[in-house]
Amino acid sequence: MSKIEAATILVVDDEPSIVETLSGILEDEGYNVVTAASGEEAVERFVATAPDLVILDVWLPGMDGGETLSVLREKNIDACVIMISGHSSIEYAVEAIKLGAYDFLEKPLELDRVLIIVNRALEKSRLEKENLELKNSLSGPWEIIGESPNMVEIKEQIAMAAMSQGRVLINGESGTGKELVARSLHYQSDRKNKNFVEVNCAAIPHELIESELFGHEKGSFTGAFESKKGKFELAHQGTLFMDEIGDMSLTTQAKVLRIIETQEFQKVGGNKTIKVDVRIISATNKNLLDEIKSNNFREDLYFRLAVIPMTVPPLRERYNDIDLLVEHFLKLFALQYRQKPKQISTTTIAALKGHDWPGNVRELKNTIERFVIMNPTDTINVKDIYPAKSVKSDYASFKTLREAREQFEKDFIHKKLQENNWNVSKTAEDLEIERSNLHRKIKALGIQTP
C-alpha cells in the first residue's frame, strides 16, 4: 500500500483510547498526527495546522461531528473527512456523505481498513491538488498560448473587448481555439463570477434548438415531461457562447434577433415573459457574408452579433507558436496522466512544423496526447510522429508535366528526409544519388529542413 509522504492527519474523538490507537498506527505509517477531543477544538486545530485529512467522530461533547463537518464546509475547507461512529446508522452515513464526508466507518475500527481508506482519501486529495496546481502552473485552464504577431493581436483585442458589453463574433477554422477566446473574454470581464453557458448550434437538431435556447414548459411537446430552463435563462448576468452560429436555422435566427433587441423571451409552450441580462459571444467556421448572399443567414442578425469581430488564425499561419504549444501540452498531459514530462527533439519539432495541421491546435493537442500515452520512452523522436505530413498534392491539377514532376519530387524527397530523421547522407543513400546532388535539389525545391 502506498502512502502520501508527510501528510498531516487530524484525529477528532473524545475517547482517549481511540485517539491513542489511531495516532499510533498512523504515525507508524509515517503520517503526522494532531488530535482534538471536541468539535470546537477540531476547528481550532484545523485552522492552526491545515491537515490533509480529518478522522472525525460523530458523537462529541458540545458540537457533534455532523455540526463540525458543516462548519468546516462553511469555511470553504475542502479537506477529506472520514466519519467514525459506534452508534451508526445507514441514514446518518448517507447524511454524512451528503455533507461532504469522504467515507463512514463503524466502531470498533478495523485498523487495516482504516489505513486503506486513509490512503485512498489522501490519494484523492493529492489528485485534486495536482489538478489545481496544473491550472495555476499553466496560468489558468483558458490561457491562450502563442507569441506570434497575430496571436499577440488577438490577446490585445480580448483585453480591450472583455470589459465591454459588446457582442463578439469569433471567426476561424475548426480547432483554432474559438471557445478559448470566448472563455478568455468571459473570465476577463466583470461577468467572470457568473455563468459561462455554451451551446453548439450545429450539434442540436433544428427541432430542439429553440427548447435548448429558450427552455420549455411541461407538456409543450412530446417528451417534455417537466419544465426546463433554456441557455439564455441559465446565462442570466453571465455570458452565452453560441458556437457554430452559422448552422442556426433562419426561424431561430429571427427569435435570437428579437432577444438581442429586447432582452426578453418566452419559453416554448409558455406565455410568461422572461427578462434576461446576457452578453452574447458567437463563433463560426463559416463565412457568414457568403451565407448572407446565399440567404442562409440574416444580415441584420450578423451586424448585431459582429459588433466586435475577431479572427483566430489557423495553426499554419503561426508555426512559430508550435514550440510553445508542444511544451504546454507536454506539461498538461504529463500531469493528467501522472507521468514524468517527456522531452522532444529539435528534429521532431521541425517535423511538426512541416505538417499542414488541417485540424489546427486541436489536432496538435491530440497528437501530443497520443505521444504521451503511447510512447514508453522519455524522448519523443521524429520516427514516433512519422508520417506527420501526408502528400496531398493533386498532380493532375498542374498545367504542365514539369510542374507536376517538380511537386512530386519535392513531396517524395520531403517524405524520405522525414523517414531518415532529416539525415541528408542517409536519404541520399536511399535515393541512390550523390549527397551534393540531394543538397542542390533540397535548395532548388525549397524544402525546409531543421
Summary of the structure (lengths in Angstrom):
residues: 450
radius of gyration: 29.9
end to end distance: 47.6
largest distance: 93.5
contacts: 1367
relative contact order: 0.07
helix: 50%
strand: 14%
